[in-house]
Amino acid sequence: MGDPLQDDSWLIGKGLTMSILQNPLRTHLEVTGEEVFLAPPHWHLYHGEQHVVLKGRVKLTQNGVTRILTPADGTVYTPPGMVHSLESFPGEELSLDEVAKPSAETTAQKIIFFRNMFAPGVLQSLLSTMQVFYFGDGYPEFPFGIRWIEWAFVVVVGGWLAPLLGYQLPDKRLRLDPNRFPPSKKD
């Protein structure tokens, strides 16, 4: 079902579907429970995220504090710089929306981030994954949580090494970091 580079709905795993929804623009995750969805601990320097559970429940960890979110929790915000992760529950259905902040343009770029991340072969390669992180304002959390090392790893591996070895983004429109890629900058 679907090609992440062309379609507005695609499979990201067994029973895991990501979709792009409009009015308002957002990403939508459907989990049937066949496979667990996991977004490992990571952080963003320039954008925050709002999550809304529409059905089921999800485990959200923010800066080491874990909460179980349900539809009753409404919108939950993760600000820039906060380490966070998401995990569904085995055998349980989940319906979850995400909007990136501060603007609709940020959400549009986040959608391009997801299109790149779930393009064929990207998640199977550390270099490809870190390249998407580099262009998409994403930084994995490492043991001991030293942010400058996490940032430098993404810049060196995703920003320098991957292109040097011929890796390219599947969708080259990704430019989520406004300081690294200001609107006036042309590649």
C-alpha positions as CSV (number, residue, x, y, z in Angstrom):
1,M,0.0,0.0,0.0
2,G,1.5,3.2,-1.2
3,D,4.9,4.8,-2.0
4,P,6.0,7.3,0.6
5,L,7.5,9.5,-2.1
6,Q,4.3,9.8,-4.1
7,D,1.2,8.6,-2.1
8,D,-0.5,10.1,0.9
9,S,-0.7,6.8,2.7
10,W,1.9,4.0,3.0
11,L,2.9,1.0,5.1
12,I,5.8,1.4,7.5
13,G,5.5,-2.1,9.0
14,K,3.1,-5.0,9.5
15,G,-0.1,-3.3,10.5
16,L,1.5,0.1,10.6
17,T,0.2,2.8,8.2
18,M,1.3,6.4,8.0
19,S,-0.9,8.9,6.2
20,I,-0.9,12.6,5.4
21,L,-4.1,14.4,6.3
22,Q,-5.3,17.9,5.5
23,N,-7.3,20.6,7.3
24,P,-5.3,20.9,9.3
25,L,-2.1,19.4,7.7
26,R,-0.8,16.6,9.9
27,T,0.7,13.1,9.8
28,H,-1.5,10.2,11.0
29,L,-0.4,6.9,12.3
30,E,-2.6,3.8,12.4
31,V,-1.5,0.7,14.3
32,T,-3.5,-2.5,14.2
33,G,-1.5,-4.2,16.9
34,E,0.2,-6.7,14.6
35,E,3.5,-5.0,15.1
36,V,4.6,-2.4,17.7
37,F,5.4,1.1,16.5
38,L,8.5,2.6,18.1
39,A,10.1,6.0,17.6
40,P,13.3,5.6,19.6
41,P,14.6,8.4,21.9
42,H,15.5,11.5,19.9
43,W,15.2,15.3,20.0
44,H,14.9,18.3,17.6
45,L,16.8,21.5,17.9
46,Y,14.3,23.8,16.0
47,H,10.9,22.3,16.1
48,G,8.4,20.9,18.6
49,E,5.7,18.3,18.1
50,Q,2.0,18.0,19.2
51,H,0.6,14.5,19.5
52,V,-3.1,13.6,19.8
53,V,-4.2,10.1,20.5
54,L,-7.5,9.5,18.7
55,K,-8.0,5.8,19.6
56,G,-6.1,3.5,21.9
57,R,-3.1,4.4,23.9
58,V,0.6,5.2,23.4
59,K,3.6,5.3,25.7
60,L,5.3,8.8,25.4
61,T,8.6,9.4,27.2
62,Q,9.8,13.0,27.5
63,N,13.2,13.6,29.2
64,G,13.0,10.2,30.9
65,V,9.5,10.6,32.2
66,T,7.0,8.1,30.7
67,R,3.3,8.7,30.4
68,I,0.5,6.6,28.9
69,L,-1.5,8.9,26.6
70,T,-5.1,8.2,25.6
71,P,-7.8,10.3,23.8
72,A,-8.7,11.8,27.2
73,D,-5.3,13.6,27.4
74,G,-6.0,15.8,24.4
75,T,-3.0,17.5,22.7
76,V,0.4,16.9,24.3
77,Y,3.3,19.1,23.3
78,T,7.0,18.2,23.1
79,P,9.1,21.3,22.9
80,P,12.4,21.7,20.9
81,G,15.3,20.2,22.7
82,M,13.3,17.7,24.7
83,V,14.3,14.0,24.3
84,H,11.2,12.0,23.5
85,S,10.1,8.6,22.2
86,L,6.8,7.0,21.3
87,E,5.8,3.3,21.6
88,S,2.6,1.5,20.9
89,F,1.4,-1.5,22.9
90,P,1.6,-5.0,21.5
91,G,-1.7,-6.3,20.2
92,E,-3.4,-3.0,20.7
93,E,-4.8,-0.6,18.1
94,L,-3.7,3.0,18.0
95,S,-4.7,6.0,16.0
96,L,-2.3,9.0,16.5
97,D,-1.9,12.5,14.9
98,E,1.2,14.6,14.9
99,V,1.7,18.3,14.0
100,A,5.1,19.9,14.0
101,K,5.4,23.4,15.4
102,P,5.8,26.4,15.1
103,S,4.0,26.6,11.7
104,A,2.2,24.8,8.9
105,E,5.5,25.1,6.9
106,T,7.2,23.2,9.7
107,T,4.5,20.5,9.5
108,A,4.9,20.4,5.7
109,Q,8.7,19.8,6.1
110,K,8.1,17.2,8.8
111,I,5.9,15.3,6.2
112,I,8.8,15.4,3.8
113,F,11.0,14.1,6.7
114,F,8.7,11.1,7.1
115,R,8.5,10.5,3.3
116,N,12.3,10.3,3.3
117,M,12.6,8.2,6.4
118,F,10.2,5.6,5.1
119,A,11.5,5.5,1.5
120,P,12.8,2.1,0.5
121,G,16.2,1.3,2.0
122,V,16.6,4.4,4.2
123,L,16.0,2.7,7.6
124,Q,18.3,-0.2,6.6
125,S,21.3,2.2,6.3
126,L,22.8,4.2,9.2
127,L,24.2,6.7,6.6
128,S,20.9,7.2,4.9
129,T,19.0,7.5,8.2
130,M,21.5,10.1,9.6
131,Q,21.3,12.0,6.3
132,V,17.5,12.3,6.8
133,F,18.2,13.3,10.4
134,Y,20.7,16.0,9.2
135,F,18.2,17.6,6.8
136,G,15.3,16.9,9.1
137,D,16.4,18.4,12.4
138,G,16.6,15.0,14.2
139,Y,19.2,13.9,16.7
140,P,19.3,10.4,18.3
141,E,19.8,10.2,22.1
142,F,23.1,8.5,23.0
143,P,24.0,7.1,26.4
144,F,25.0,9.9,28.8
145,G,22.9,12.4,26.8
146,I,25.7,14.8,25.7
147,R,23.9,16.9,23.2
148,W,26.8,18.3,21.3
149,I,28.1,14.8,20.6
150,E,24.7,13.7,19.3
151,W,24.5,16.9,17.2
152,A,28.1,16.4,15.9
153,F,27.4,12.7,15.0
154,V,24.4,13.7,12.8
155,V,26.4,16.5,11.1
156,V,29.5,14.4,10.4
157,V,27.8,11.2,9.4
158,G,24.6,12.6,7.8
159,G,25.8,15.9,6.5
160,W,29.4,15.1,5.4
161,L,30.1,11.4,5.2
162,A,26.8,10.2,3.6
163,P,27.0,12.7,0.7
164,L,30.8,12.1,0.3
165,L,29.9,8.4,-0.3
166,G,27.2,9.2,-2.8
167,Y,24.1,9.0,-0.6
168,Q,21.2,11.3,-1.6
169,L,17.9,12.1,0.0
170,P,15.0,10.4,-1.8
171,D,13.0,13.7,-1.6
172,K,15.5,16.6,-1.8
173,R,13.0,19.2,-0.6
174,L,13.7,18.4,3.0
175,R,15.2,21.4,4.8
176,L,13.6,21.4,8.3
177,D,16.4,23.2,10.1
178,P,15.9,27.0,9.5
179,N,19.4,27.9,10.7
180,R,21.1,25.4,8.5
181,F,18.8,25.9,5.5
182,P,17.3,29.4,5.6
183,P,14.6,30.0,2.9
184,S,17.0,32.2,0.9
185,K,19.7,29.5,0.8
186,K,20.0,27.5,-2.5
187,D,21.9,24.2,-2.6
